[in-house]
Amino acid sequence: MVSLNVRMFFLVALMFAVVYAIITVFAAAMGMHNFAFYAVLAGVMMFIQYMAGPFIIERFMGVRYVTEKDEPELYAMVSEMAQKAKIPVPRLGISNQAIPNAFAFGRSLKDGRICVTSGILKLLDRHELRAVLGHELSHIRNRDVLTITLLSVIPLIMYRVAFHMMFFGGRGRRNSQNTLVLGLVAFIFYFITNLIVLYGSRVREFFADRGSVALGNHPRYLASALYKLVYGSSRLSKESTRSVQGVKAFFLNDPSRAQGELKEFKQIDHDGNGVIDIEDLRSLSRAKLRLTAGARLAELFSTHPNMLKRVKKLSGYL
């Protein structure tokens, strides 16, 4: 747990440095050179992220909060595991997204929020859904939710700024050229800040998987849930997965990697029954994992760990 907190603290400090660089570059382009002012402004921006992050995510994903009366079974699962984890019961939300997934966000333990998409409610059985909720609850208990919320806002903003400037530039040739250059700069900063988010997101997923098991969920249910989410995402259009590009670090898995991950899961699902059962996990726990150079490279640019590594880790909890 100490390792996770230390890594997340380092990532926040690194993001502050990048935010400082972003402000410096854009301010210099406007003829401003007061670097002390930039440091204060960078701090203000990080504070604004802290305050506005959850609101931005809610609006982006169209989260609708529900009560115990609205979703009694869902609420009971979250409430029971929250008591076991000794944390306040998070607010429970539903996002009307076809992509089957779940995510957690918020500023603190008291401000924790867990959201499931309408797609995941149609796909998982009760045990699998409980394992997924346990995973998201562990993110809140581990306090990595605040960090990833804080980190994710900057690349989200940079992506929007870059897209707007490059495709909806200013009027006039000179203004269009200047806007295009700033758009490219914004895209470079999006790439850099997104790498920071990607690393932080991958690290925290292993801890949350372990946390779900610690809350009483069998590893095979979380593994099967991951399998189903990958399968469900692989059937969706590229436009659907692209629409959640800015917030996929919050998700249980990366929808944009579903096609490749589906092939990996088929290597684990030895009997081909469409679920990861206990025998599949036992077989994987005895096997030596070998990843190709391509798979290792792809992991560097993903919000989540390689799926074979992740399920291999789950097999160690049997």
C-alpha positions in Angstrom: 0.0 0.0 0.0 2.9 2.3 0.8 4.3 1.6 -2.7 1.1 2.7 -4.3 0.8 5.9 -2.3 4.5 6.9 -3.0 4.0 6.3 -6.7 0.8 8.3 -6.9 2.4 11.2 -5.0 5.3 11.2 -7.4 2.9 11.3 -10.4 1.0 14.3 -8.9 4.3 16.1 -8.5 5.3 15.2 -12.1 1.9 16.4 -13.4 2.4 19.7 -11.6 5.7 20.2 -13.4 4.0 19.5 -16.7 1.2 21.9 -16.0 3.8 24.5 -15.2 5.4 23.8 -18.6 2.1 24.1 -20.4 1.3 27.4 -18.8 4.9 28.7 -19.5 4.7 27.7 -23.2 1.3 29.2 -23.8 2.1 32.3 -21.8 5.4 32.9 -23.6 3.5 32.7 -26.9 1.4 35.6 -25.6 4.6 37.6 -24.5 4.4 36.9 -20.8 7.6 36.0 -19.0 6.9 36.1 -15.2 7.8 32.5 -14.2 6.9 33.0 -10.5 3.4 33.9 -11.7 3.3 30.7 -13.8 4.1 28.6 -10.7 1.2 30.1 -8.8 -1.1 29.7 -11.8 0.0 26.0 -12.1 -1.0 25.5 -8.5 -4.3 27.2 -9.0 -5.0 25.0 -12.0 -4.3 21.9 -9.9 -6.7 23.1 -7.3 -9.3 23.8 -9.9 -8.8 20.2 -11.1 -9.3 19.0 -7.6 -12.6 20.9 -7.2 -14.0 20.5 -10.8 -12.7 17.0 -11.7 -15.7 15.0 -10.4 -18.1 17.4 -12.1 -16.3 17.2 -15.4 -16.4 13.4 -15.3 -20.1 13.4 -14.4 -21.0 15.6 -17.3 -18.7 13.7 -19.7 -20.2 10.4 -18.8 -23.8 11.5 -18.2 -23.9 10.1 -14.6 -27.3 9.8 -13.0 -27.1 9.0 -9.2 -29.5 6.5 -7.8 -30.6 5.6 -4.3 -31.3 2.4 -2.4 -34.9 2.7 -3.4 -34.0 2.9 -7.1 -31.4 0.1 -7.2 -31.8 -2.0 -4.0 -29.6 -5.0 -5.1 -26.9 -2.8 -6.5 -26.9 -0.6 -3.4 -26.8 -3.6 -1.1 -23.7 -5.0 -2.7 -21.9 -1.7 -2.4 -23.1 -1.0 1.1 -22.1 -4.5 2.4 -18.5 -4.2 0.9 -18.1 -0.6 2.1 -18.8 -1.8 5.6 -16.3 -4.6 5.3 -13.7 -2.1 3.9 -14.6 0.3 6.8 -15.2 3.3 4.5 -18.3 5.5 4.0 -20.8 4.1 1.4 -20.0 5.8 -1.9 -22.6 7.5 -4.0 -23.9 5.1 -6.7 -24.5 6.3 -10.2 -25.5 4.8 -13.6 -24.2 6.1 -16.9 -26.3 5.5 -20.0 -23.4 4.2 -22.0 -23.5 1.1 -24.2 -19.9 0.3 -23.4 -20.0 -2.3 -20.6 -17.8 -0.9 -17.8 -17.6 0.6 -14.3 -15.5 3.3 -12.7 -14.9 5.1 -9.4 -14.0 8.8 -8.9 -14.2 11.5 -6.2 -12.1 13.8 -4.0 -11.9 11.7 -0.9 -13.2 8.7 1.0 -16.3 10.7 2.0 -16.8 12.0 -1.6 -16.3 8.5 -3.2 -18.5 7.7 -6.2 -19.0 4.4 -8.0 -20.7 4.4 -11.4 -21.7 1.5 -13.7 -22.8 1.8 -17.3 -26.1 0.4 -18.5 -24.1 -1.9 -20.7 -22.5 -3.7 -17.8 -25.8 -4.3 -16.0 -27.0 -6.3 -19.0 -23.9 -8.4 -19.3 -22.7 -9.6 -15.9 -24.3 -12.0 -13.4 -24.6 -11.1 -9.8 -21.2 -12.6 -8.6 -19.3 -11.0 -11.5 -21.0 -7.6 -10.9 -20.1 -7.8 -7.1 -16.5 -8.5 -8.0 -16.4 -5.5 -10.3 -18.0 -3.3 -7.6 -15.4 -4.6 -5.1 -12.7 -3.6 -7.5 -14.1 0.0 -7.8 -14.6 0.2 -4.1 -11.0 -0.7 -3.6 -9.9 2.2 -5.7 -11.8 4.5 -3.2 -10.4 2.7 -0.2 -6.8 2.9 -1.7 -7.4 6.6 -2.1 -6.0 6.4 -5.7 -9.3 7.8 -7.0 -8.4 11.4 -6.1 -5.0 11.0 -7.8 -6.4 9.6 -11.0 -9.2 12.2 -11.0 -6.6 15.0 -10.6 -4.3 13.6 -13.2 -6.9 12.8 -15.8 -8.4 16.3 -16.1 -5.3 17.9 -17.8 -5.0 15.4 -20.7 -8.8 15.6 -21.2 -8.6 19.4 -21.5 -5.5 19.2 -23.7 -7.2 16.7 -26.0 -10.2 19.0 -26.4 -8.0 22.1 -26.9 -5.9 20.4 -29.5 -8.9 19.0 -31.4 -10.6 22.4 -31.4 -7.5 24.4 -32.5 -6.5 22.0 -35.2 -9.9 21.5 -36.8 -11.7 24.7 -35.9 -8.9 27.2 -36.1 -9.0 31.0 -36.2 -10.1 33.1 -39.1 -7.5 34.4 -41.6 -4.4 32.7 -42.8 -2.1 34.0 -40.1 -4.5 33.3 -37.3 -5.1 29.8 -38.7 -1.4 29.0 -38.8 -0.8 30.3 -35.2 -3.8 28.3 -34.0 -2.7 25.2 -35.8 0.8 25.5 -34.1 -0.8 25.9 -30.7 -3.1 23.0 -31.4 -0.1 20.8 -32.2 1.6 22.0 -29.0 -1.5 21.1 -27.1 -1.6 17.7 -28.7 2.1 17.1 -27.6 1.2 18.0 -24.1 -1.9 15.8 -24.3 0.5 12.9 -25.3 2.9 13.6 -22.4 0.3 14.0 -19.7 -1.6 11.0 -21.0 1.5 8.9 -20.5 1.6 9.9 -16.9 -2.1 9.0 -16.5 -1.5 5.7 -18.2 1.3 4.6 -15.9 -0.7 5.7 -12.8 -3.8 3.8 -14.0 -1.9 0.6 -14.7 -0.2 0.6 -11.3 -3.5 1.0 -9.4 -5.4 -1.7 -11.2 -3.4 -4.5 -9.7 -4.0 -3.1 -6.2 -7.8 -2.8 -6.9 -8.0 -6.4 -8.2 -6.4 -7.7 -5.0 -8.7 -5.5 -3.0 -11.8 -7.0 -4.6 -10.6 -10.5 -3.7 -9.9 -9.2 -0.1 -13.5 -8.1 0.1 -14.7 -11.7 -0.4 -14.9 -12.0 -4.2 -13.5 -15.1 -5.8 -10.8 -14.3 -8.4 -12.6 -16.4 -11.0 -15.6 -14.0 -10.9 -13.4 -10.9 -11.5 -11.5 -12.8 -14.3 -14.8 -13.8 -15.9 -16.2 -10.3 -15.6 -13.1 -8.9 -17.4 -13.5 -11.6 -20.1 -17.1 -10.5 -20.6 -16.3 -6.8 -20.7 -13.6 -7.4 -23.3 -16.1 -9.4 -25.4 -18.8 -6.8 -25.0 -16.5 -4.0 -26.0 -15.1 -5.8 -29.0 -18.6 -5.9 -30.5 -19.0 -2.1 -30.3 -18.1 0.4 -33.1 -14.8 2.3 -33.0 -16.8 5.5 -32.6 -18.3 4.2 -29.4 -15.0 3.4 -27.8 -13.4 6.7 -29.2 -16.2 8.7 -27.4 -14.8 7.7 -24.0 -11.1 8.1 -24.9 -10.6 10.9 -22.3 -11.9 8.9 -19.3 -10.9 5.3 -20.1 -8.3 5.4 -17.4 -11.2 5.2 -14.9 -12.6 2.1 -16.4 -12.1 -1.5 -15.3 -10.5 -2.3 -18.7 -9.5 -0.4 -21.8 -12.3 -0.7 -24.4 -10.0 0.3 -27.3 -7.9 -2.8 -26.8 -10.8 -5.2 -26.7 -10.0 -7.0 -30.0 -6.5 -7.9 -29.0 -7.4 -8.8 -25.4 -10.2 -11.1 -26.7 -7.5 -13.2 -28.4 -5.5 -13.3 -25.2 -8.5 -14.5 -23.2 -9.2 -17.3 -25.7 -5.7 -18.6 -24.8 -6.8 -18.8 -21.1 -10.4 -20.2 -21.8 -9.2 -23.7 -22.5 -12.6 -25.3 -22.7 -14.0 -22.5 -24.8 -17.1 -22.0 -22.7 -16.9 -18.2 -22.7 -16.1 -17.9 -19.0 -12.9 -18.0 -17.0 -13.5 -20.8 -14.5 -11.4 -22.0 -11.6 -9.7 -24.7 -13.7 -8.7 -22.1 -16.3 -7.2 -20.0 -13.5 -5.4 -23.0 -11.9 -3.9 -23.9 -15.3 -2.7 -20.3 -15.8 -1.2 -20.2 -12.3 1.1 -23.1 -13.2 2.0 -21.7 -16.6 5.0 -19.4 -17.3 3.8 -16.2 -18.9 5.5 -15.1 -22.0 4.7 -11.8 -23.6 5.8 -10.7 -27.1 7.7 -7.5 -27.6 4.6 -6.1 -29.3 2.4 -6.8 -26.3 4.9 -5.2 -23.9 5.1 -2.1 -26.1 1.3 -1.9 -26.3 1.0 -2.0 -22.6 3.2 1.1 -22.3 0.5 3.1 -24.2 -2.5 1.5 -22.4 -4.5 2.6 -19.3 -4.5 -0.9 -18.0 -2.0 -3.7 -17.5 -1.7 -6.5 -20.1 -4.7 -8.7 -19.6 -2.7 -12.0 -19.4 -0.5 -10.4 -16.7 -3.6 -9.2 -14.8 -5.4 -12.6 -14.9 -2.2 -14.4 -14.1 -2.0 -12.2 -10.9 -5.6 -13.1 -10.1 -4.7 -16.8 -10.4 -2.2 -16.3 -7.6 -5.0 -15.4 -5.2 -6.6 -18.9 -5.4 
